[in-house]
């Protein structure tokens, strides 16, 4: 398990993708295991959740 935290954004533009509702959201992310990452939201009532690496893109998306 890596302790490195990266700036990432959720890249799920298709309505058929599982994390589409979060598309475009900037997050802080760290790898938990395999292709599973723990993401931390910058605002809102949800603090964190697990997500597949396939749903993430590096960097932050401009507003």
PEBELHU-V750574 format. One record per pair of residues at least 24 apart in sequence whose C-alpha atoms are under 10 Angstrom apart, sorted by the first residue. I is the first residue (numbers start at 0). GAP is how many residues later the second one is. Records with the same first field share a line. If there is no record, write none. Layout:
# PEBELHU-V750574
I->GAP ; GAP
This chain:
# PEBELHU-V750574
0->29 ; 30 ; 31 ; 32 ; 33
1->28 ; 29 ; 30 ; 31
2->26 ; 27 ; 28 ; 29
3->25 ; 26 ; 27
4->24 ; 25 ; 26 ; 33 ; 34 ; 35
5->24 ; 25 ; 33 ; 52 ; 53 ; 54
6->32 ; 33 ; 49 ; 50 ; 51 ; 52 ; 53 ; 54
7->31 ; 32 ; 47 ; 48 ; 49 ; 50 ; 51 ; 52 ; 53
8->30 ; 46 ; 47 ; 48 ; 49 ; 50 ; 51 ; 52 ; 53
9->29 ; 41 ; 42 ; 43 ; 44 ; 45 ; 46 ; 47 ; 48 ; 50 ; 51
10->43 ; 44 ; 45 ; 46 ; 47 ; 50
11->42 ; 43 ; 44 ; 45
12->42
16->38
17->33 ; 34 ; 37
18->32 ; 33 ; 36 ; 37
19->35
21->33
22->32 ; 33
23->32 ; 33 ; 36 ; 37 ; 38 ; 39
24->31 ; 35 ; 36 ; 37 ; 38
25->30 ; 31 ; 32 ; 33 ; 34 ; 35 ; 36 ; 37
26->29 ; 31 ; 32 ; 33 ; 34
27->31 ; 32
28->24 ; 27 ; 29
